[in-house]
Amino acid sequence: MIGFDSVYNILEATNNKKKLSHASIISGQSGIGKFTFTKKYILERIVKTTKEDHPDLLIIKRNEDKKEINIEKIREISAFTKQTSVNSDKKIILIDSCENLNRSASNALLKILEEPNFNNYLFLTCNKLSQIIPTIKSRCQIYKIKRPSFDDFCVIFNKNRPSFLPKISQEDLFAMSEICDQSPGLAINHGEDLLELYKEFLTVIMDSSLSENFVKRFSDKKFDISFLQRVTIYFLYKILLNKPITSYQEKEAFDKLKNKITLNNLIMLQSDINRDFGLVNSLYLDKKLFVTNLLNKISE
């Protein structure tokens, strides 16, 4: 897999020498394929099967309707490891996005890590290593996956995008990669929606008013407000770092604000906006009013 060569080679070297760590963390930003890579490596190189699943591999994930991985999920490990291996001498546990473990689940996992069983191996993927408790990290071999380059991002995105869709310009593809923080997974699922939202956002800045289409987005209960946060921060980031302008809309929007926003104001504005987005998510504030206030903050 693109971007995983270094980690693959290290795992291969230790696995071939029968010195594979009993617990490993595969860390990197969201949407780069950590879970897919780790599961594929376990199945092909440790369990040695060509199948998509195997009874000697236990996968633990957060339920879609839950915010956390609870202790009941971790308790499954004990029952799993007591079972006899089917056609492998190893039992493997893969925990996806382990930063979602709640406190009880983390403590239960820590106990397992403190008393590892022979030929039991744990692999944990995580998006935010800083959110993993230090006592768990200290008992794991940590592998950090680098942020994909723009070229790698393009290869992965284009490979997974249906060929019948219209081709995306290089300028739009670059903007999408920046808005998605070089995450191919996010771009594949939502990149074109984010790009469209960014263009609408620029129009709103230019016109100093909410367009009908822009308002409709926030009337939809399914609209993810974090998408607006992404395009807003990207917009401010381009102004702050004086990044090259790639479209007429950007030029118009930037020209309108460049004489109003100083460097210090821009830094404070970015901090305030991140705080406000956190509040709108946690307090369920009126989204239309929130967006109106957001635009006033940027334009005033």
C-alpha positions, -999 to +999 in steps of 0.1 A: +000+000+000+012+035-008+029+052+021+033+020+042+066+006+028+087+016+057+064+001+083+059-030+062+096-036+060+101-032+097+072-056+105+086-081+080+120-080+095+108-086+131+082-111+120+107-132+100+131-132+130+102-143+153+107-111+173+073-094+166+063-072+194+033-086+214+016-051+211+020-026+183+004+008+175+000+019+139-004+057+142-012+083+116-039+108+105-074+096+098-083+083+063-049+071+051-056+034+053-041+023+086-068-003+094-068-017+058-030-020+058-028-036+093-056-061+086-041-071+053-006-075+068-020-097+097-039-119+073-013-123+046+020-123+066+011-136+101-020-158+098-010-166+062-044-167+045-058-152+013-093-149+029-108-116+040-113-129+076-099-156+098-111-172+131-076-165+146-081-128+141-104-107+164-113-073+152-126-047+177-142-015+165-165+012+179-201+006+171-214+031+146-241+043+171-215+048+199-189+074+205-166+051+225-153+016+226-166+002+259-152-024+283-174-052+270-156-050+237-122-055+255-136-084+275-141-103+243-103-106+241-101-129+271-127-154+257-110-152+222-075-160+235-087-190+254-100-206+222-077-230+204-061-217+172-077-230+141-048-234+117-023-209+130-002-209+161-010-173+169-041-154+181-043-118+168-064-089+181-068-058+160-083-027+177-093+000+153-091+037+163-080+029+199-082+065+209-120+058+212-114+035+242-132+048+272-114+048+306-127+014+317-118-001+284-084+015+285-077+001+320-089-034+309-066-033+278-037-021+300-041-052+322-039-074+291-008-056+280+008-061+314+003-098+313+007-109+276+000-145+267+024-164+245+017-161+208-010-135+213-004-103+194-023-070+196-023-044+169-039-010+176-045+017+150-050+053+161-056+087+146-044+107+175-015+092+195-017+120+221-051+107+232-037+072+241-029+069+278+009+069+284+008+035+302-006+018+271+018+036+248+048+026+269+039-011+265+036-010+227+059-007+197+048+025+179+049+029+142+041+063+128+028+067+093+038+098+075+013+123+060+008+114+024+025+136-002+003+153-028+014+129-054+005+099-032-028+115-024-036+119-061-027+083-070-049+069-042-078+093-049-078+087-086-075+050-082-106+048-060-127+074-079-151+060-105-137+066-140-170+077-155-171+109-133-158+141-148-121+148-144-111+171-116-086+199-125-052+199-109-060+232-091-092+217-076-074+185-067-048+204-048-074+225-029-093+193-021-061+176-007-054+207+015-090+209+028-089+171+035-055+174+052-040+150+026-064+123+038-073+101+008-101+084+027-119+117+035-114+129+000-128+097-016-159+099+006-165+137+009-138+156-011-160+168-039-187+180-015-161+198+006-147+214-026-182+226-036-188+239-001-155+259-002-166+275-035-199+285-020-181+298+010-160+321-012-191+334-029-207+342+004-176+361+015-176+380-018-213+389-016-213+395+022-246+376+024-258+340+028-269+325-005-300+303-008-279+272-015-256+279+015-286+282+038-302+250+025-271+231+036-276+241+072-313+233+071-304+196+065-301+179+099-275+155+084-251+183+075-218+179+092-208+212+107-172+201+108-171+204+070-176+241+073-149+242+099-125+226+075-132+250+046-131+281+070-098+271+085-084+263+050-095+298+038-078+315+068-048+293+065-042+305+029-045+341+039-022+336+070+005+319+050+000+340+018-005+308-002-009+311-040-044+320-052-058+293-076-091+308-087-110+340-095-133+334-065-103+332-041-088+364-055-121+383-051-126+370-015-090+376-005-089+411-020-120+419+000-104+409+033-067+414+030-069+451+041-092+443+070-073+414+087-039+418+103-017+389+112-025+391+149-062+393+143-061+364+119-044+342+145-069+352+172-098+347+147-086+312+139-085+303+176-120+318+182-135+300+153-121+266+165-136+273+199-170+283+184-172+252+163-166+231+194-195+249+211-220+245+182-214+208+183-216+203+220-245+228+227-265+221+196-267+258+187-288+272+158-266+265+128-279+294+106-273+319+134-239+304+140-229+307+104-241+343+102-220+352+133-191+333+118-192+354+086-196+386+105-165+377+125-145+371+094-157+402+075-158+428+103 
